[in-house]
Amino acid sequence: MVVVPSDTIDIPDVSTEAFPRSTTELGPPFALVDTSKDFLSLNIKPGDIVQNHTDKTIATITVVNASTILTLSANVAGIGKSYSIYTSTTRDAVFYVGAAGDVEYIDSGGNLNIMKAAPVGWHPVNVKRILDSNTTATDILAGW
């Protein structure tokens, strides 16, 4: 799974994807609109995670406004953007670095760490979150 570094949101648990990837129809600021989904019947709730696959951005749901409209914690939606919703965060994952650089992360014990000059490849460290603020490595993936 592609990891979107975030200082506030843990890596989503890929096994809790609420439905196959979908595409937004409208993208008003801090909102996601998709009339092909009924978020209420899918039991989508505040705190669930929205990952925009097109722009590689991430947010949490703050309000389920209606069956087809969600309010988000960040402006990550937009017209025609591919997205997924996850209902839980990771059970801890190892990570892969595609382009070398520093990786700041929170490990499975809740400790803040930084891996300086992390080389390309898999890193067998159990992480809950890859932070955005001091991470310079790119093309990061999570694996379970």
C-alpha positions as CSV (number, residue, x, y, z in Angstrom):
1,M,0.0,0.0,0.0
2,V,1.2,3.5,-0.8
3,V,2.0,5.4,2.4
4,V,0.9,9.1,2.6
5,P,3.2,10.6,5.3
6,S,1.1,12.5,7.9
7,D,2.0,14.1,11.2
8,T,-1.5,13.2,12.6
9,I,-2.9,10.2,10.8
10,D,-1.7,6.6,11.2
11,I,-1.2,4.3,8.2
12,P,-4.7,2.9,7.3
13,D,-5.2,-0.8,7.6
14,V,-5.5,-2.0,4.0
15,S,-7.8,-4.9,5.1
16,T,-10.4,-2.4,6.3
17,E,-11.0,-0.7,2.9
18,A,-14.8,0.0,3.0
19,F,-15.3,-0.6,-0.8
20,P,-13.2,-0.8,-3.9
21,R,-11.6,2.5,-5.0
22,S,-14.1,5.1,-6.2
23,T,-13.9,8.5,-7.9
24,T,-15.2,11.8,-6.5
25,E,-17.8,13.7,-8.4
26,L,-17.5,17.1,-6.8
27,G,-14.7,18.5,-4.7
28,P,-15.9,21.5,-2.6
29,P,-13.3,22.5,0.0
30,F,-13.1,20.0,2.8
31,A,-15.9,17.8,1.3
32,L,-16.1,14.6,-0.6
33,V,-19.2,14.0,-2.8
34,D,-19.8,10.6,-4.4
35,T,-23.4,9.8,-5.5
36,S,-22.4,6.3,-6.4
37,K,-22.1,5.5,-2.7
38,D,-24.4,5.4,0.2
39,F,-22.0,6.3,3.1
40,L,-24.7,5.8,5.7
41,S,-25.5,2.2,4.6
42,L,-21.7,1.5,4.3
43,N,-21.4,2.5,8.0
44,I,-18.8,5.2,7.2
45,K,-18.3,7.3,10.3
46,P,-16.2,10.2,11.7
47,G,-12.6,9.2,12.3
48,D,-12.5,6.9,9.2
49,I,-9.6,7.7,6.8
50,V,-9.9,9.0,3.3
51,Q,-6.8,8.5,1.1
52,N,-6.7,10.3,-2.2
53,H,-4.7,8.1,-4.5
54,T,-4.5,10.6,-7.3
55,D,-2.7,13.3,-5.3
56,K,-1.3,11.1,-2.5
57,T,-3.1,13.0,0.3
58,I,-4.9,11.8,3.4
59,A,-7.6,13.1,5.8
60,T,-10.1,11.9,8.3
61,I,-13.8,12.1,8.1
62,T,-15.2,14.7,10.5
63,V,-18.9,14.6,9.6
64,V,-21.1,12.3,7.5
65,N,-23.4,15.0,6.1
66,A,-25.6,12.9,4.0
67,S,-25.6,9.5,2.3
68,T,-23.4,10.9,-0.4
69,I,-21.5,13.8,1.3
70,L,-18.6,13.7,3.8
71,T,-16.8,16.6,5.5
72,L,-13.0,16.0,5.8
73,S,-10.3,17.2,8.1
74,A,-8.2,18.5,5.2
75,N,-8.9,19.6,1.6
76,V,-8.0,16.3,-0.1
77,A,-10.9,15.7,-2.4
78,G,-11.5,17.1,-5.9
79,I,-13.4,16.3,-9.1
80,G,-12.4,13.0,-10.6
81,K,-10.0,12.0,-7.9
82,S,-9.5,8.3,-7.0
83,Y,-10.0,7.6,-3.3
84,S,-10.5,4.9,-0.7
85,I,-12.0,5.0,2.7
86,Y,-10.5,2.9,5.5
87,T,-12.3,2.2,8.8
88,S,-9.2,1.4,10.9
89,T,-5.5,2.2,11.2
90,T,-2.8,-0.3,10.7
91,R,-1.9,-3.2,12.9
92,D,1.7,-2.1,12.4
93,A,3.5,-2.5,9.1
94,V,7.0,-2.7,7.8
95,F,7.9,-0.1,5.1
96,Y,9.7,0.2,1.8
97,V,11.6,3.3,0.6
98,G,11.6,3.8,-3.1
99,A,13.8,6.9,-3.1
100,A,16.4,7.2,-0.3
101,G,16.1,9.9,2.4
102,D,15.2,10.4,6.0
103,V,12.1,8.6,7.5
104,E,10.5,9.9,10.7
105,Y,8.1,7.4,12.1
106,I,6.2,6.3,15.2
107,D,6.9,2.6,16.0
108,S,4.5,0.0,17.3
109,G,5.5,1.0,20.9
110,G,4.5,4.6,20.3
111,N,8.1,5.9,20.2
112,L,9.1,8.7,17.8
113,N,12.2,7.8,15.7
114,I,14.1,9.0,12.6
115,M,16.0,6.8,10.3
116,K,18.6,9.0,8.7
117,A,19.4,8.3,5.0
118,A,17.2,5.3,4.8
119,P,18.3,3.4,1.7
120,V,16.0,2.1,-1.0
121,G,14.5,-1.2,0.1
122,W,12.4,-2.8,2.8
123,H,12.9,-1.9,6.4
124,P,11.8,-4.5,9.0
125,V,10.7,-1.9,11.5
126,N,7.1,-2.1,12.8
127,V,5.5,1.3,12.3
128,K,2.1,2.9,13.0
129,R,2.8,6.2,11.2
130,I,5.3,7.8,8.8
131,L,5.5,11.4,9.7
132,D,5.5,14.1,7.0
133,S,7.5,16.8,8.9
134,N,11.0,15.3,8.7
135,T,10.6,12.6,6.1
136,T,12.5,13.3,2.9
137,A,12.4,9.7,1.5
138,T,9.7,9.2,-1.1
139,D,7.8,6.4,-2.8
140,I,7.1,4.8,0.6
141,L,5.0,1.6,0.8
142,A,3.6,-0.3,3.8
143,G,3.7,-4.1,3.9
144,W,2.2,-6.6,6.3
